[in-house]
């Protein structure tokens, strides 16, 4: 595999930084480049730590789908078509 190109690095750098004040003011890059080799060698996302009592506030969780939402999945649509044959 190839390392990130110079253009990729410039694009990531041009996205700027977010500032977090959980443990004092600190800047975190908005876009971070990872390679498989880096991940296998232990490179991690540079993001704010878990906030006491709130957990990871960096990423939003997707809403939990209710039972009524599950009946409208692609798989259920395929089975409905099979029933028509």
PDB file with SEQRES, HELIX, SHEET and CRYST1 records, atoms N, CA, C and O in Angstrom:
SEQRES   1 A   85  UNK UNK UNK UNK UNK UNK UNK UNK UNK UNK UNK UNK UNK          
SEQRES   2 A   85  UNK UNK UNK UNK UNK UNK UNK UNK UNK UNK UNK UNK UNK          
SEQRES   3 A   85  UNK UNK UNK UNK UNK UNK UNK UNK UNK UNK UNK UNK UNK          
SEQRES   4 A   85  UNK UNK UNK UNK UNK UNK UNK UNK UNK UNK UNK UNK UNK          
SEQRES   5 A   85  UNK UNK UNK UNK UNK UNK UNK UNK UNK UNK UNK UNK UNK          
SEQRES   6 A   85  UNK UNK UNK UNK UNK UNK UNK UNK UNK UNK UNK UNK UNK          
SEQRES   7 A   85  UNK UNK UNK UNK UNK UNK UNK                                  
HELIX    1 AA1 UNK A    6  UNK A   14  1                                   9    
HELIX    2 AA2 UNK A   36  UNK A   40  1                                   5    
HELIX    3 AA3 UNK A   67  UNK A   70  1                                   4    
HELIX    4 AA4 UNK A   74  UNK A   84  1                                  11    
SHEET    1 AA1 2 UNK A  17  UNK A  20  0                                        
SHEET    2 AA1 2 UNK A  26  UNK A  29 -1                                        
CRYST1    1.000    1.000    1.000  90.00  90.00  90.00 P 1           1          
ATOM      1  N   UNK A   1       0.833  -1.171   0.000  1.00  0.00           N  
ATOM      2  CA  UNK A   1       0.000   0.000   0.000  1.00  0.00           C  
ATOM      3  C   UNK A   1       0.885   1.244   0.000  1.00  0.00           C  
ATOM      4  O   UNK A   1       2.014   1.224   0.489  1.00  0.00           O  
ATOM      5  N   UNK A   2       0.362   2.294  -0.543  1.00  0.00           N  
ATOM      6  CA  UNK A   2       1.105   3.542  -0.633  1.00  0.00           C  
ATOM      7  C   UNK A   2       0.766   4.466   0.529  1.00  0.00           C  
ATOM      8  O   UNK A   2      -0.363   4.474   1.020  1.00  0.00           O  
ATOM      9  N   UNK A   3       1.762   5.251   0.969  1.00  0.00           N  
ATOM     10  CA  UNK A   3       1.473   6.240   2.020  1.00  0.00           C  
ATOM     11  C   UNK A   3       0.608   7.357   1.449  1.00  0.00           C  
ATOM     12  O   UNK A   3       0.518   7.501   0.230  1.00  0.00           O  
ATOM     13  N   UNK A   4      -0.032   8.152   2.314  1.00  0.00           N  
ATOM     14  CA  UNK A   4      -0.841   9.279   1.819  1.00  0.00           C  
ATOM     15  C   UNK A   4       0.012  10.200   0.942  1.00  0.00           C  
ATOM     16  O   UNK A   4       1.190  10.425   1.219  1.00  0.00           O  
ATOM     17  N   UNK A   5      -0.596  10.716  -0.102  1.00  0.00           N  
ATOM     18  CA  UNK A   5       0.117  11.610  -1.004  1.00  0.00           C  
ATOM     19  C   UNK A   5       0.273  12.993  -0.373  1.00  0.00           C  
ATOM     20  O   UNK A   5      -0.366  13.315   0.629  1.00  0.00           O  
ATOM     21  N   UNK A   6       1.121  13.782  -0.972  1.00  0.00           N  
ATOM     22  CA  UNK A   6       1.320  15.151  -0.495  1.00  0.00           C  
ATOM     23  C   UNK A   6       0.012  15.934  -0.575  1.00  0.00           C  
ATOM     24  O   UNK A   6      -0.320  16.693   0.335  1.00  0.00           O  
ATOM     25  N   UNK A   7      -0.735  15.743  -1.678  1.00  0.00           N  
ATOM     26  CA  UNK A   7      -2.024  16.436  -1.823  1.00  0.00           C  
ATOM     27  C   UNK A   7      -3.005  16.034  -0.727  1.00  0.00           C  
ATOM     28  O   UNK A   7      -3.758  16.867  -0.222  1.00  0.00           O  
ATOM     29  N   UNK A   8      -2.992  14.769  -0.366  1.00  0.00           N  
ATOM     30  CA  UNK A   8      -3.878  14.311   0.707  1.00  0.00           C  
ATOM     31  C   UNK A   8      -3.514  14.990   2.017  1.00  0.00           C  
ATOM     32  O   UNK A   8      -4.397  15.419   2.759  1.00  0.00           O  
ATOM     33  N   UNK A   9      -2.227  15.092   2.309  1.00  0.00           N  
ATOM     34  CA  UNK A   9      -1.774  15.760   3.524  1.00  0.00           C  
ATOM     35  C   UNK A   9      -2.142  17.232   3.544  1.00  0.00           C  
ATOM     36  O   UNK A   9      -2.552  17.768   4.573  1.00  0.00           O  
ATOM     37  N   UNK A  10      -1.989  17.891   2.380  1.00  0.00           N  
ATOM     38  CA  UNK A  10      -2.354  19.309   2.296  1.00  0.00           C  
ATOM     39  C   UNK A  10      -3.855  19.503   2.484  1.00  0.00           C  
ATOM     40  O   UNK A  10      -4.286  20.446   3.148  1.00  0.00           O  
ATOM     41  N   UNK A  11      -4.647  18.611   1.898  1.00  0.00           N  
ATOM     42  CA  UNK A  11      -6.108  18.691   2.044  1.00  0.00           C  
ATOM     43  C   UNK A  11      -6.510  18.509   3.507  1.00  0.00           C  
ATOM     44  O   UNK A  11      -7.348  19.251   4.018  1.00  0.00           O  
ATOM     45  N   UNK A  12      -5.915  17.527   4.179  1.00  0.00           N  
ATOM     46  CA  UNK A  12      -6.229  17.291   5.591  1.00  0.00           C  
ATOM     47  C   UNK A  12      -5.821  18.501   6.432  1.00  0.00           C  
ATOM     48  O   UNK A  12      -6.564  18.925   7.317  1.00  0.00           O  
ATOM     49  N   UNK A  13      -4.646  19.049   6.154  1.00  0.00           N  
ATOM     50  CA  UNK A  13      -4.163  20.198   6.922  1.00  0.00           C  
ATOM     51  C   UNK A  13      -5.035  21.432   6.695  1.00  0.00           C  
ATOM     52  O   UNK A  13      -5.223  22.241   7.603  1.00  0.00           O  
ATOM     53  N   UNK A  14      -5.567  21.572   5.475  1.00  0.00           N  
ATOM     54  CA  UNK A  14      -6.379  22.751   5.170  1.00  0.00           C  
ATOM     55  C   UNK A  14      -7.735  22.732   5.880  1.00  0.00           C  
ATOM     56  O   UNK A  14      -8.413  23.758   5.948  1.00  0.00           O  
ATOM     57  N   UNK A  15      -8.133  21.569   6.411  1.00  0.00           N  
ATOM     58  CA  UNK A  15      -9.416  21.471   7.131  1.00  0.00           C  
ATOM     59  C   UNK A  15      -9.349  22.162   8.482  1.00  0.00           C  
ATOM     60  O   UNK A  15     -10.384  22.477   9.071  1.00  0.00           O  
ATOM     61  N   UNK A  16      -8.149  22.401   8.975  1.00  0.00           N  
ATOM     62  CA  UNK A  16      -8.003  23.118  10.235  1.00  0.00           C  
ATOM     63  C   UNK A  16      -8.129  22.237  11.467  1.00  0.00           C  
ATOM     64  O   UNK A  16      -7.949  21.021  11.401  1.00  0.00           O  
ATOM     65  N   UNK A  17      -8.436  22.860  12.575  1.00  0.00           N  
ATOM     66  CA  UNK A  17      -8.474  22.184  13.873  1.00  0.00           C  
ATOM     67  C   UNK A  17      -9.755  22.526  14.614  1.00  0.00           C  
ATOM     68  O   UNK A  17     -10.378  23.559  14.367  1.00  0.00           O  
ATOM     69  N   UNK A  18     -10.135  21.648  15.521  1.00  0.00           N  
ATOM     70  CA  UNK A  18     -11.192  21.920  16.491  1.00  0.00           C  
ATOM     71  C   UNK A  18     -10.514  22.078  17.839  1.00  0.00           C  
ATOM     72  O   UNK A  18      -9.516  21.413  18.117  1.00  0.00           O  
ATOM     73  N   UNK A  19     -11.042  22.940  18.664  1.00  0.00           N  
ATOM     74  CA  UNK A  19     -10.478  23.160  19.991  1.00  0.00           C  
ATOM     75  C   UNK A  19     -11.376  22.516  21.027  1.00  0.00           C  
ATOM     76  O   UNK A  19     -12.599  22.641  20.979  1.00  0.00           O  
ATOM     77  N   UNK A  20     -10.753  21.832  21.957  1.00  0.00           N  
ATOM     78  CA  UNK A  20     -11.481  21.182  23.035  1.00  0.00           C  
ATOM     79  C   UNK A  20     -10.939  21.692  24.357  1.00  0.00           C  
ATOM     80  O   UNK A  20      -9.735  21.914  24.491  1.00  0.00           O  
ATOM     81  N   UNK A  21     -11.808  21.880  25.329  1.00  0.00           N  
ATOM     82  CA  UNK A  21     -11.383  22.418  26.624  1.00  0.00           C  
ATOM     83  C   UNK A  21     -11.586  21.434  27.773  1.00  0.00           C  
ATOM     84  O   UNK A  21     -11.612  21.841  28.935  1.00  0.00           O  
ATOM     85  N   UNK A  22     -11.732  20.127  27.459  1.00  0.00           N  
ATOM     86  CA  UNK A  22     -11.967  19.161  28.536  1.00  0.00           C  
ATOM     87  C   UNK A  22     -10.845  19.160  29.562  1.00  0.00           C  
ATOM     88  O   UNK A  22     -11.098  19.181  30.767  1.00  0.00           O  
ATOM     89  N   UNK A  23      -9.609  19.136  29.084  1.00  0.00           N  
ATOM     90  CA  UNK A  23      -8.458  19.111  29.998  1.00  0.00           C  
ATOM     91  C   UNK A  23      -7.541  20.292  29.709  1.00  0.00           C  
ATOM     92  O   UNK A  23      -6.320  20.143  29.659  1.00  0.00           O  
ATOM     93  N   UNK A  24      -8.130  21.452  29.522  1.00  0.00           N  
ATOM     94  CA  UNK A  24      -7.370  22.625  29.120  1.00  0.00           C  
ATOM     95  C   UNK A  24      -7.461  22.776  27.607  1.00  0.00           C  
ATOM     96  O   UNK A  24      -7.762  21.807  26.908  1.00  0.00           O  
ATOM     97  N   UNK A  25      -7.210  23.956  27.099  1.00  0.00           N  
ATOM     98  CA  UNK A  25      -7.369  24.166  25.655  1.00  0.00           C  
ATOM     99  C   UNK A  25      -6.372  23.337  24.849  1.00  0.00           C  
ATOM    100  O   UNK A  25      -5.166  23.380  25.090  1.00  0.00           O  
ATOM    101  N   UNK A  26      -6.894  22.594  23.902  1.00  0.00           N  
ATOM    102  CA  UNK A  26      -6.058  21.768  23.033  1.00  0.00           C  
ATOM    103  C   UNK A  26      -6.707  21.693  21.667  1.00  0.00           C  
ATOM    104  O   UNK A  26      -7.932  21.623  21.564  1.00  0.00           O  
ATOM    105  N   UNK A  27      -5.902  21.707  20.616  1.00  0.00           N  
ATOM    106  CA  UNK A  27      -6.410  21.629  19.249  1.00  0.00           C  
ATOM    107  C   UNK A  27      -6.279  20.203  18.725  1.00  0.00           C  
ATOM    108  O   UNK A  27      -5.279  19.528  18.965  1.00  0.00           O  
ATOM    109  N   UNK A  28      -7.309  19.759  18.003  1.00  0.00           N  
ATOM    110  CA  UNK A  28      -7.332  18.442  17.388  1.00  0.00           C  
ATOM    111  C   UNK A  28      -7.570  18.615  15.891  1.00  0.00           C  
ATOM    112  O   UNK A  28      -8.468  19.362  15.502  1.00  0.00           O  
ATOM    113  N   UNK A  29      -6.792  17.947  15.042  1.00  0.00           N  
ATOM    114  CA  UNK A  29      -6.998  18.079  13.596  1.00  0.00           C  
ATOM    115  C   UNK A  29      -8.381  17.561  13.196  1.00  0.00           C  
ATOM    116  O   UNK A  29      -8.812  16.506  13.662  1.00  0.00           O  
ATOM    117  N   UNK A  30      -9.073  18.308  12.329  1.00  0.00           N  
ATOM    118  CA  UNK A  30     -10.403  17.888  11.880  1.00  0.00           C  
ATOM    119  C   UNK A  30     -10.342  16.658  10.997  1.00  0.00           C  
ATOM    120  O   UNK A  30     -11.193  15.774  11.097  1.00  0.00           O  
ATOM    121  N   UNK A  31      -9.330  16.596  10.125  1.00  0.00           N  
ATOM    122  CA  UNK A  31      -9.150  15.418   9.264  1.00  0.00           C  
ATOM    123  C   UNK A  31      -7.801  14.805   9.590  1.00  0.00           C  
ATOM    124  O   UNK A  31      -6.780  15.493   9.596  1.00  0.00           O  
ATOM    125  N   UNK A  32      -7.801  13.501   9.864  1.00  0.00           N  
ATOM    126  CA  UNK A  32      -6.576  12.787  10.175  1.00  0.00           C  
ATOM    127  C   UNK A  32      -6.421  11.641   9.188  1.00  0.00           C  
ATOM    128  O   UNK A  32      -7.382  10.930   8.895  1.00  0.00           O  
ATOM    129  N   UNK A  33      -5.218  11.466   8.682  1.00  0.00           N  
ATOM    130  CA  UNK A  33      -4.953  10.421   7.702  1.00  0.00           C  
ATOM    131  C   UNK A  33      -4.385   9.193   8.404  1.00  0.00           C  
ATOM    132  O   UNK A  33      -3.516   9.302   9.270  1.00  0.00           O  
ATOM    133  N   UNK A  34      -4.882   8.043   8.024  1.00  0.00           N  
ATOM    134  CA  UNK A  34      -4.417   6.789   8.607  1.00  0.00           C  
ATOM    135  C   UNK A  34      -4.065   5.810   7.503  1.00  0.00           C  
ATOM    136  O   UNK A  34      -4.694   5.786   6.445  1.00  0.00           O  
ATOM    137  N   UNK A  35      -3.058   5.012   7.769  1.00  0.00           N  
ATOM    138  CA  UNK A  35      -2.722   3.905   6.873  1.00  0.00           C  
ATOM    139  C   UNK A  35      -2.961   2.619   7.646  1.00  0.00           C  
ATOM    140  O   UNK A  35      -3.021   2.620   8.875  1.00  0.00           O  
ATOM    141  N   UNK A  36      -3.096   1.543   6.925  1.00  0.00           N  
ATOM    142  CA  UNK A  36      -3.275   0.255   7.575  1.00  0.00           C  
ATOM    143  C   UNK A  36      -2.058  -0.057   8.441  1.00  0.00           C  
ATOM    144  O   UNK A  36      -2.190  -0.556   9.558  1.00  0.00           O  
ATOM    145  N   UNK A  37      -0.875   0.242   7.915  1.00  0.00           N  
ATOM    146  CA  UNK A  37       0.350   0.004   8.679  1.00  0.00           C  
ATOM    147  C   UNK A  37       0.343   0.806   9.981  1.00  0.00           C  
ATOM    148  O   UNK A  37       0.692   0.278  11.037  1.00  0.00           O  
ATOM    149  N   UNK A  38      -0.052   2.074   9.909  1.00  0.00           N  
ATOM    150  CA  UNK A  38      -0.097   2.898  11.103  1.00  0.00           C  
ATOM    151  C   UNK A  38      -1.082   2.365  12.134  1.00  0.00           C  
ATOM    152  O   UNK A  38      -0.787   2.341  13.329  1.00  0.00           O  
ATOM    153  N   UNK A  39      -2.250   1.937  11.669  1.00  0.00           N  
ATOM    154  CA  UNK A  39      -3.255   1.384  12.585  1.00  0.00           C  
ATOM    155  C   UNK A  39      -2.758   0.102  13.235  1.00  0.00           C  
ATOM    156  O   UNK A  39      -2.955  -0.118  14.431  1.00  0.00           O  
ATOM    157  N   UNK A  40      -2.101  -0.756  12.423  1.00  0.00           N  
ATOM    158  CA  UNK A  40      -1.572  -2.003  12.982  1.00  0.00           C  
ATOM    159  C   UNK A  40      -0.431  -1.750  13.961  1.00  0.00           C  
ATOM    160  O   UNK A  40      -0.171  -2.565  14.846  1.00  0.00           O  
ATOM    161  N   UNK A  41       0.247  -0.615  13.798  1.00  0.00           N  
ATOM    162  CA  UNK A  41       1.325  -0.252  14.713  1.00  0.00           C  
ATOM    163  C   UNK A  41       0.837   0.562  15.905  1.00  0.00           C  
ATOM    164  O   UNK A  41       1.642   1.043  16.703  1.00  0.00           O  
ATOM    165  N   UNK A  42      -0.484   0.719  16.028  1.00  0.00           N  
ATOM    166  CA  UNK A  42      -1.050   1.349  17.216  1.00  0.00           C  
ATOM    167  C   UNK A  42      -1.417   2.814  17.085  1.00  0.00           C  
ATOM    168  O   UNK A  42      -1.746   3.443  18.091  1.00  0.00           O  
ATOM    169  N   UNK A  43      -1.375   3.389  15.880  1.00  0.00           N  
ATOM    170  CA  UNK A  43      -1.769   4.790  15.736  1.00  0.00           C  
ATOM    171  C   UNK A  43      -3.253   4.926  16.073  1.00  0.00           C  
ATOM    172  O   UNK A  43      -4.068   4.101  15.661  1.00  0.00           O  
ATOM    173  N   UNK A  44      -3.588   5.950  16.808  1.00  0.00           N  
ATOM    174  CA  UNK A  44      -4.976   6.162  17.231  1.00  0.00           C  
ATOM    175  C   UNK A  44      -5.460   7.537  16.796  1.00  0.00           C  
ATOM    176  O   UNK A  44      -4.662   8.415  16.468  1.00  0.00           O  
ATOM    177  N   UNK A  45      -6.761   7.711  16.798  1.00  0.00           N  
ATOM    178  CA  UNK A  45      -7.368   8.997  16.464  1.00  0.00           C  
ATOM    179  C   UNK A  45      -6.996  10.002  17.545  1.00  0.00           C  
ATOM    180  O   UNK A  45      -7.112   9.715  18.736  1.00  0.00           O  
ATOM    181  N   UNK A  46      -6.558  11.161  17.131  1.00  0.00           N  
ATOM    182  CA  UNK A  46      -6.231  12.237  18.071  1.00  0.00           C  
ATOM    183  C   UNK A  46      -7.515  13.019  18.329  1.00  0.00           C  
ATOM    184  O   UNK A  46      -7.885  13.898  17.551  1.00  0.00           O  
ATOM    185  N   UNK A  47      -8.188  12.692  19.427  1.00  0.00           N  
ATOM    186  CA  UNK A  47      -9.477  13.313  19.737  1.00  0.00           C  
ATOM    187  C   UNK A  47      -9.564  13.587  21.237  1.00  0.00           C  
ATOM    188  O   UNK A  47      -8.763  13.062  22.010  1.00  0.00           O  
ATOM    189  N   UNK A  48     -10.534  14.407  21.653  1.00  0.00           N  
ATOM    190  CA  UNK A  48     -10.682  14.702  23.085  1.00  0.00           C  
ATOM    191  C   UNK A  48     -10.947  13.430  23.886  1.00  0.00           C  
ATOM    192  O   UNK A  48     -11.536  12.480  23.371  1.00  0.00           O  
ATOM    193  N   UNK A  49     -10.515  13.413  25.135  1.00  0.00           N  
ATOM    194  CA  UNK A  49     -10.764  12.249  25.982  1.00  0.00           C  
ATOM    195  C   UNK A  49     -12.240  12.146  26.348  1.00  0.00           C  
ATOM    196  O   UNK A  49     -13.028  13.053  26.078  1.00  0.00           O  
ATOM    197  N   UNK A  50     -12.590  11.047  26.955  1.00  0.00           N  
ATOM    198  CA  UNK A  50     -13.959  10.884  27.418  1.00  0.00           C  
ATOM    199  C   UNK A  50     -14.249  11.917  28.490  1.00  0.00           C  
ATOM    200  O   UNK A  50     -13.435  12.134  29.388  1.00  0.00           O  
ATOM    201  N   UNK A  51     -15.398  12.550  28.397  1.00  0.00           N  
ATOM    202  CA  UNK A  51     -15.796  13.560  29.367  1.00  0.00           C  
ATOM    203  C   UNK A  51     -16.453  12.850  30.546  1.00  0.00           C  
ATOM    204  O   UNK A  51     -17.299  11.976  30.353  1.00  0.00           O  
ATOM    205  N   UNK A  52     -16.077  13.215  31.741  1.00  0.00           N  
ATOM    206  CA  UNK A  52     -16.606  12.571  32.941  1.00  0.00           C  
ATOM    207  C   UNK A  52     -18.121  12.584  32.946  1.00  0.00           C  
ATOM    208  O   UNK A  52     -18.742  13.644  32.864  1.00  0.00           O  
ATOM    209  N   UNK A  53     -18.711  11.407  33.042  1.00  0.00           N  
ATOM    210  CA  UNK A  53     -20.160  11.284  33.123  1.00  0.00           C  
ATOM    211  C   UNK A  53     -20.881  11.381  31.792  1.00  0.00           C  
ATOM    212  O   UNK A  53     -22.088  11.144  31.738  1.00  0.00           O  
ATOM    213  N   UNK A  54     -20.179  11.725  30.709  1.00  0.00           N  
ATOM    214  CA  UNK A  54     -20.842  11.862  29.419  1.00  0.00           C  
ATOM    215  C   UNK A  54     -20.313  10.884  28.380  1.00  0.00           C  
ATOM    216  O   UNK A  54     -20.921  10.736  27.320  1.00  0.00           O  
ATOM    217  N   UNK A  55     -19.207  10.219  28.651  1.00  0.00           N  
ATOM    218  CA  UNK A  55     -18.636   9.295  27.680  1.00  0.00           C  
ATOM    219  C   UNK A  55     -17.986  10.034  26.521  1.00  0.00           C  
ATOM    220  O   UNK A  55     -17.556  11.178  26.665  1.00  0.00           O  
ATOM    221  N   UNK A  56     -17.921   9.380  25.386  1.00  0.00           N  
ATOM    222  CA  UNK A  56     -17.276   9.964  24.209  1.00  0.00           C  
ATOM    223  C   UNK A  56     -18.221  10.967  23.573  1.00  0.00           C  
ATOM    224  O   UNK A  56     -19.264  10.591  23.038  1.00  0.00           O  
ATOM    225  N   UNK A  57     -17.863  12.236  23.629  1.00  0.00           N  
ATOM    226  CA  UNK A  57     -18.716  13.282  23.067  1.00  0.00           C  
ATOM    227  C   UNK A  57     -18.239  13.709  21.678  1.00  0.00           C  
ATOM    228  O   UNK A  57     -18.806  14.621  21.076  1.00  0.00           O  
ATOM    229  N   UNK A  58     -17.189  13.044  21.169  1.00  0.00           N  
ATOM    230  CA  UNK A  58     -16.651  13.401  19.863  1.00  0.00           C  
ATOM    231  C   UNK A  58     -17.567  12.934  18.742  1.00  0.00           C  
ATOM    232  O   UNK A  58     -17.795  13.673  17.785  1.00  0.00           O  
ATOM    233  N   UNK A  59     -18.089  11.733  18.845  1.00  0.00           N  
ATOM    234  CA  UNK A  59     -18.923  11.163  17.800  1.00  0.00           C  
ATOM    235  C   UNK A  59     -20.352  11.030  18.294  1.00  0.00           C  
ATOM    236  O   UNK A  59     -20.588  10.607  19.426  1.00  0.00           O  
ATOM    237  N   UNK A  60     -21.305  11.391  17.444  1.00  0.00           N  
ATOM    238  CA  UNK A  60     -22.716  11.235  17.797  1.00  0.00           C  
ATOM    239  C   UNK A  60     -23.160   9.814  17.491  1.00  0.00           C  
ATOM    240  O   UNK A  60     -22.740   9.231  16.491  1.00  0.00           O  
ATOM    241  N   UNK A  61     -23.987   9.268  18.325  1.00  0.00           N  
ATOM    242  CA  UNK A  61     -24.543   7.939  18.074  1.00  0.00           C  
ATOM    243  C   UNK A  61     -25.734   8.049  17.143  1.00  0.00           C  
ATOM    244  O   UNK A  61     -26.496   9.014  17.198  1.00  0.00           O  
ATOM    245  N   UNK A  62     -25.882   7.057  16.293  1.00  0.00           N  
ATOM    246  CA  UNK A  62     -27.050   6.996  15.416  1.00  0.00           C  
ATOM    247  C   UNK A  62     -28.257   6.620  16.263  1.00  0.00           C  
ATOM    248  O   UNK A  62     -28.112   5.880  17.236  1.00  0.00           O  
ATOM    249  N   UNK A  63     -29.446   7.111  15.917  1.00  0.00           N  
ATOM    250  CA  UNK A  63     -30.634   6.741  16.686  1.00  0.00           C  
ATOM    251  C   UNK A  63     -30.922   5.250  16.521  1.00  0.00           C  
ATOM    252  O   UNK A  63     -30.653   4.661  15.475  1.00  0.00           O  
ATOM    253  N   UNK A  64     -31.468   4.661  17.567  1.00  0.00           N  
ATOM    254  CA  UNK A  64     -31.821   3.249  17.534  1.00  0.00           C  
ATOM    255  C   UNK A  64     -33.094   3.090  16.718  1.00  0.00           C  
ATOM    256  O   UNK A  64     -34.078   3.792  16.948  1.00  0.00           O  
ATOM    257  N   UNK A  65     -33.072   2.167  15.766  1.00  0.00           N  
ATOM    258  CA  UNK A  65     -34.238   1.932  14.920  1.00  0.00           C  
ATOM    259  C   UNK A  65     -35.295   1.167  15.711  1.00  0.00           C  
ATOM    260  O   UNK A  65     -34.984   0.201  16.407  1.00  0.00           O  
ATOM    261  N   UNK A  66     -36.533   1.604  15.598  1.00  0.00           N  
ATOM    262  CA  UNK A  66     -37.631   0.900  16.246  1.00  0.00           C  
ATOM    263  C   UNK A  66     -38.072  -0.289  15.403  1.00  0.00           C  
ATOM    264  O   UNK A  66     -37.619  -0.447  14.270  1.00  0.00           O  
ATOM    265  N   UNK A  67     -38.930  -1.105  15.934  1.00  0.00           N  
ATOM    266  CA  UNK A  67     -39.399  -2.283  15.215  1.00  0.00           C  
ATOM    267  C   UNK A  67     -40.105  -1.907  13.915  1.00  0.00           C  
ATOM    268  O   UNK A  67     -39.979  -2.620  12.919  1.00  0.00           O  
ATOM    269  N   UNK A  68     -40.853  -0.789  13.908  1.00  0.00           N  
ATOM    270  CA  UNK A  68     -41.557  -0.378  12.696  1.00  0.00           C  
ATOM    271  C   UNK A  68     -40.584  -0.003  11.585  1.00  0.00           C  
ATOM    272  O   UNK A  68     -40.898  -0.167  10.406  1.00  0.00           O  
ATOM    273  N   UNK A  69     -39.396   0.501  11.952  1.00  0.00           N  
ATOM    274  CA  UNK A  69     -38.386   0.858  10.951  1.00  0.00           C  
ATOM    275  C   UNK A  69     -37.757  -0.376  10.324  1.00  0.00           C  
ATOM    276  O   UNK A  69     -37.370  -0.345   9.155  1.00  0.00           O  
ATOM    277  N   UNK A  70     -37.651  -1.444  11.069  1.00  0.00           N  
ATOM    278  CA  UNK A  70     -36.999  -2.656  10.575  1.00  0.00           C  
ATOM    279  C   UNK A  70     -37.820  -3.356   9.511  1.00  0.00           C  
ATOM    280  O   UNK A  70     -37.264  -4.103   8.706  1.00  0.00           O  
ATOM    281  N   UNK A  71     -39.114  -3.140   9.483  1.00  0.00           N  
ATOM    282  CA  UNK A  71     -39.946  -3.800   8.478  1.00  0.00           C  
ATOM    283  C   UNK A  71     -39.756  -3.184   7.102  1.00  0.00           C  
ATOM    284  O   UNK A  71     -40.233  -3.736   6.111  1.00  0.00           O  
ATOM    285  N   UNK A  72     -39.069  -2.049   7.022  1.00  0.00           N  
ATOM    286  CA  UNK A  72     -38.881  -1.366   5.747  1.00  0.00           C  
ATOM    287  C   UNK A  72     -37.438  -1.479   5.257  1.00  0.00           C  
ATOM    288  O   UNK A  72     -36.960  -0.604   4.535  1.00  0.00           O  
ATOM    289  N   UNK A  73     -36.750  -2.536   5.640  1.00  0.00           N  
ATOM    290  CA  UNK A  73     -35.377  -2.717   5.195  1.00  0.00           C  
ATOM    291  C   UNK A  73     -35.351  -3.274   3.787  1.00  0.00           C  
ATOM    292  O   UNK A  73     -36.363  -3.762   3.284  1.00  0.00           O  
ATOM    293  N   UNK A  74     -34.200  -3.199   3.156  1.00  0.00           N  
ATOM    294  CA  UNK A  74     -34.033  -3.724   1.804  1.00  0.00           C  
ATOM    295  C   UNK A  74     -34.323  -5.232   1.790  1.00  0.00           C  
ATOM    296  O   UNK A  74     -34.945  -5.739   0.856  1.00  0.00           O  
ATOM    297  N   UNK A  75     -33.875  -5.932   2.815  1.00  0.00           N  
ATOM    298  CA  UNK A  75     -34.079  -7.370   2.866  1.00  0.00           C  
ATOM    299  C   UNK A  75     -35.563  -7.713   2.923  1.00  0.00           C  
ATOM    300  O   UNK A  75     -35.997  -8.664   2.274  1.00  0.00           O  
ATOM    301  N   UNK A  76     -36.345  -6.958   3.684  1.00  0.00           N  
ATOM    302  CA  UNK A  76     -37.772  -7.259   3.764  1.00  0.00           C  
ATOM    303  C   UNK A  76     -38.448  -6.973   2.425  1.00  0.00           C  
ATOM    304  O   UNK A  76     -39.402  -7.660   2.061  1.00  0.00           O  
ATOM    305  N   UNK A  77     -37.969  -5.969   1.689  1.00  0.00           N  
ATOM    306  CA  UNK A  77     -38.545  -5.672   0.381  1.00  0.00           C  
ATOM    307  C   UNK A  77     -38.287  -6.802  -0.597  1.00  0.00           C  
ATOM    308  O   UNK A  77     -39.152  -7.123  -1.412  1.00  0.00           O  
ATOM    309  N   UNK A  78     -37.113  -7.408  -0.530  1.00  0.00           N  
ATOM    310  CA  UNK A  78     -36.782  -8.523  -1.420  1.00  0.00           C  
ATOM    311  C   UNK A  78     -37.699  -9.692  -1.142  1.00  0.00           C  
ATOM    312  O   UNK A  78     -38.184 -10.336  -2.073  1.00  0.00           O  
ATOM    313  N   UNK A  79     -37.944  -9.977   0.128  1.00  0.00           N  
ATOM    314  CA  UNK A  79     -38.816 -11.100   0.478  1.00  0.00           C  
ATOM    315  C   UNK A  79     -40.257 -10.830   0.043  1.00  0.00           C  
ATOM    316  O   UNK A  79     -40.972 -11.764  -0.320  1.00  0.00           O  
ATOM    317  N   UNK A  80     -40.687  -9.587   0.074  1.00  0.00           N  
ATOM    318  CA  UNK A  80     -42.030  -9.261  -0.403  1.00  0.00           C  
ATOM    319  C   UNK A  80     -42.148  -9.545  -1.887  1.00  0.00           C  
ATOM    320  O   UNK A  80     -43.185 -10.022  -2.347  1.00  0.00           O  
ATOM    321  N   UNK A  81     -41.106  -9.260  -2.633  1.00  0.00           N  
ATOM    322  CA  UNK A  81     -41.116  -9.551  -4.071  1.00  0.00           C  
ATOM    323  C   UNK A  81     -41.157 -11.054  -4.324  1.00  0.00           C  
ATOM    324  O   UNK A  81     -41.845 -11.506  -5.240  1.00  0.00           O  
ATOM    325  N   UNK A  82     -40.438 -11.828  -3.531  1.00  0.00           N  
ATOM    326  CA  UNK A  82     -40.437 -13.273  -3.686  1.00  0.00           C  
ATOM    327  C   UNK A  82     -41.836 -13.830  -3.446  1.00  0.00           C  
ATOM    328  O   UNK A  82     -42.256 -14.764  -4.130  1.00  0.00           O  
ATOM    329  N   UNK A  83     -42.561 -13.264  -2.480  1.00  0.00           N  
ATOM    330  CA  UNK A  83     -43.905 -13.728  -2.167  1.00  0.00           C  
ATOM    331  C   UNK A  83     -44.866 -13.499  -3.325  1.00  0.00           C  
ATOM    332  O   UNK A  83     -45.840 -14.234  -3.484  1.00  0.00           O  
ATOM    333  N   UNK A  84     -44.590 -12.468  -4.142  1.00  0.00           N  
ATOM    334  CA  UNK A  84     -45.479 -12.156  -5.257  1.00  0.00           C  
ATOM    335  C   UNK A  84     -45.331 -13.135  -6.394  1.00  0.00           C  
ATOM    336  O   UNK A  84     -46.254 -13.292  -7.193  1.00  0.00           O  
ATOM    337  N   UNK A  85     -44.175 -13.810  -6.492  1.00  0.00           N  
ATOM    338  CA  UNK A  85     -43.936 -14.753  -7.595  1.00  0.00           C  
ATOM    339  C   UNK A  85     -44.670 -15.988  -7.305  1.00  0.00           C  
ATOM    340  O   UNK A  85     -44.623 -16.934  -8.091  1.00  0.00           O  
TER     341      UNK A  85                                                      
END                                                                             
